[in-house]
Amino acid sequence: AQSVAQPEDQVNVAEGNPLTVKCTYSVSGNPYLFWYVQYPNRGLQFLLKYITGDNLVKGSYGFEAEFNKSQTSFHLKKPSALVSDSALYFCAVRASGYSTLTFGKGTMLLVSP
Amino acid sequence: DTGVSQDPRHKITKRGQNVTFRCDPISEHNRLYWYRQTLGQGPEFLTYFQNEAQLEKSRLLSDRFSAERPKGSFSTLEIQRTEQGDSAMYLCASSSSRTGIADTQYFGPGTRLTVL
């Protein structure tokens, strides 16, 4: 079985400050890890994914994520937050050899002006 | 590509009625997925097609739920005898196995179902 934990329901950050949204996972075998963002009444938009190789993955809109195998974590980061980054962020995992994603409960990011 | 589209965007129905949702994947994507999302939760996997074959179904998918992808293009999800617990956002996603391992799933805007 595979699972994802997003320990924070909400993260608050001031515009211009760095942000981190945390994610830990559990999966058998090698993980494929994803971050998606959801704006109100919209579907999920893909941000970035980790498959293999460099532990630091860069994605859309200036976001990046760091894969840490020993801590089974895949935290989402951005050096300088924008008010427009305010949204619901989901981490997801997929075990190699499988096709379906398992999502965390999501973390609401609120960036204040 | 025009993205994944879903129809309708909103559906209000009375308990006991049947509803059907449609999903049009990104053209040439051979994989199609259905997920359900309730308030405060992440999407939960329901079922998955590769071309026209339904390869996996979640235990969440009761006998009242059926999905088809008759020609390997669009898909329909039908819920029979709806219950209030079926109220949720139903999300469709598509991907291409030809992009290699860990193909990315792209999501549609969802169909919000309200069962009264």
Contacts between the chains, C-beta under 8 A, distances in Angstrom:
chain1	res1	chain2	res2	distance
A	4	B	42	7.6
A	32	B	101	7.5
A	32	B	102	4.0
A	34	B	104	7.5
A	36	B	107	7.4
A	41	B	109	7.9
A	41	B	112	7.8
A	42	B	109	5.9
A	42	B	110	7.8
A	43	B	4	7.4
A	43	B	91	6.1
A	43	B	107	4.0
A	43	B	108	5.2
A	43	B	109	4.5
A	43	B	110	5.2
A	44	B	43	7.1
A	44	B	91	7.1
A	44	B	93	7.9
A	44	B	107	4.3
A	45	B	107	7.5
A	46	B	104	5.5
A	46	B	105	7.6
A	46	B	106	6.3
A	46	B	107	7.9
A	49	B	102	6.4
A	49	B	104	6.3
A	51	B	101	6.3
A	51	B	102	4.5
A	90	B	42	5.2
A	90	B	43	7.5
A	92	B	42	7.5
A	94	B	102	6.8
A	96	B	101	7.1
A	96	B	102	7.7
A	99	B	31	6.8
A	99	B	33	7.8
A	99	B	48	5.8
A	99	B	50	7.8
A	99	B	55	7.4
A	99	B	56	7.1
A	100	B	33	7.0
A	100	B	45	4.5
A	100	B	48	5.9
A	100	B	56	6.5
A	101	B	33	7.9
A	101	B	43	7.7
A	101	B	45	6.8
A	101	B	105	6.4
A	102	B	45	7.3
A	103	B	42	3.1
A	103	B	43	5.1
A	103	B	44	7.5
A	104	B	42	5.4
A	105	B	40	6.9
A	105	B	41	5.8
A	105	B	42	5.3
A	106	B	40	7.8
A	106	B	41	7.6
A	106	B	42	5.4
